[in-house]
């Protein structure tokens, strides 16, 4: 399967995440819900790695990888905590739309920190995403 198929599957499951979480957050603290969700994710991921036979010795992982995996996990955890807090009180479609600004941030951060190039076409695409997200989430001004 290509990276495009995996990315599209990721998008479908991310959409399901918002809908299932919005329903699951009713009557529960969003931080506790995030913890419970994380426990399920650990179990699901461990099952997946076992099924694929991908377990490896952690001693083969370098310090740099450990540091950046820790930073990635920290960012993911904070993202989930804030996402669930937003979902608990905001409309799911608006929360998910604003969350997709992450695509714009990835483009900018990849340019700054990874040296990835942004073509004019990509810059226009990112700008259009920002405009679309603002249109989806901002309420019209009262007259």
N, C-alpha and C positions, 0 to 999 in steps of 0.2 A: 504494500500500500504506500502511496506517496505522501509527502508531508502535507500536501493540500487536503487529502482525504482526512488525515489525522487532525488538521486544523479545523476542518468543517465539523468533524465529530466533536471536537472540543467546544466549538461554538454551540452546537445543539445541546450538549450536556450542560454548558454554562447557562443556557436559557432555562433548562429544566431546574438547575440549581436555584435560580431566582424564584421560580414558581413554587417549587417544593418547599424552599426555605420560608417564603412568605406565609404559606399555610402552616408549616411546622413551628413558626415563631409565636403563634397565637397562645397567649397565656404563659409564656416562659421567658425568662431573662435571656437577652440576646447573647451575653457572654457565655452563659452556661450552654446555650444552644450551640455556640461555636465550638466549645470544648467537646460536646457530645458528637458533633459532626466530625471533628478532627479524629476522635477515637475510631469512628467508623471508617474514615479515610485510611488510617494506619492499617486497620484489619483488611480492608479491600486491597490496598496496595501490596501488603505482605502476601495475600492470597494470589494476586496477579504475578508477582515476582516468583513465587513458588511454582505456580502453574507453568510459567515460561522457563523455569529452571535457570534463572538469572542471578541467583545468590553468588556473591563473590566475597573474598576476604577483604574486610575493611582496612586491613593493614596495607593494601595496595593503593589506597587513596592518599594522595599527597596533602600536605598542610594547606596549600593554596585552595584545593578543592574543598577541604573541610571548612575553611573560612567562608568561601563564597556560597557553599551550600547552607551554612548557618545563616549568613546574611539573607539569602533567598528565603529560607524558612521563616526568618523574622519578618521579612516584608510580606510574605504570604499570610502569616498569622495576623499581623496588623491589618492587612487588607480585608481578611475575613471578618475580623472583629468589627471594623468600621462598616463593612458592607452589611452585616447582619443588623447593626444598630440603625443604619439608614433604612433597610428593608422593613424593620419593625414599625417605623412610623411613616415612611414615605410610600408612594405608589410604586409597585414593582417595576413597571415599564420606565418610569423616570429614574429610579435608582440604577437600574441596569444600564440605561442610556448614559448617565453620568459616569458610571463605572467604566464604560467603554472609552472614556477619555484616556484610559491606560494605553490604548493603541497609539494615540498621539504622543503621550509621554515616552513610550518605547521608541518611537521614531526619533524624537529629540535626544533622548538619553543615548541611543545607539550611535547617533551622530557625534555627540559630545564625548562619550566614554569609550566607544568601540571603534571610532573612526569610520563608521559606515557612511557611505555617501547617500545624500538625498537628492534625487533628480527633481527638476521642476515639476514633472508629473506627480511625483510622490508628495512634494510640498503642497501642490494644489489639492491632492487627495486628502491629505491630513487637514488642510484648512477647511475643506468641504465637510469633513467629519465633525470638526468643531462647530461649524455653522449648523449642521444637521442636529447635533446633540443639543445645542442651545435652542433650536426651534422646537425640538421634542420636549425639552424639560422646563423652559421658561414660560411662565404664564403671560398672556397678553396684558399690557398695561391698561388699567381702567381709564376711561375717558373722562 
